[in-house]
Amino acid sequence: MKIDWAALGSVFGASLIVTVALVGLFTLGIVGLSKRESASTQGNSATLAVTGAYACFAACAAAVTYGIYLIVA
């Protein structure tokens, strides 16, 4: 049995990049929701922050769903 180390390394690199991107997106969503909390205590509207947070969460869900699709298919 021969292991293709270059292919294994590229899969590891791609998965690392995608993982960091998903964590970053989820973090942006959390930050957007925290902006809503701080804006509500000040009496301001945070519609843009909440919309951005929901968009980040939707992008995370879509990426996870696509990853599951790739595994199953």
N, C-alpha and C positions, 0 to 999 in steps of 0.2 A: 504494500500500500504506500502510495506517495502522496504527501500533503502539499497542496499548492499554497505556499505561504503568502504569495502576493495576493491571491484572491481572498485568503483569510484576513490579511491585513486591510484590504480595501473594504471588506464587509465590516470589520471592526471600526475603521475610521468613519464610514458612513453612519453606522449606528450611533457612534459617539456624537457626531455632529447633529443628527436628528434628535437625540436625547437632550442635548444642551439647548437646541432650538425650542423643543417642547417645554422644557423647564422655564426658559425665558418667556415664552408666550403665557404660560400659566402665571408666572410672577407678574407680568404686566396686567393680567386680569385681576389679580389680587390687589395690585396698586390702584387700579381703576375703581374697585369697590371701596377701598379705603378713602379715596378722594370723595366718594359719595357721602361717607360718614362725616368727614371733616366739613364738607360743604353744607350738610344739613344742620350741623351745630352752629354754623355761621349764618344760616338763613339764606344761602345761595342755592342755585340750581346746578346740578352736576350731571345733566343729561348726556353730554358728550363723553364724560368719563365712564358712565354706566354703559353706554352704547359700545364704547371701545372695549370695556371689560367683557361684555357679552360676546363681542366679535372674537376676542382672544380665546374665550372658552369654547366657542363654536369651532374655531380653527383647531384647537387641541383635540376636540371630540372627532372632528373630521380626519385628522392625522391618525388617531388611534384606530378609528374605524377602517381606514385604508390599510393600515398595518395588519389588522386582523384579517381583512380581505386577502392581502398578499399571502398570509400564512395559510389560510384555508384553501385558496384557489390553487 
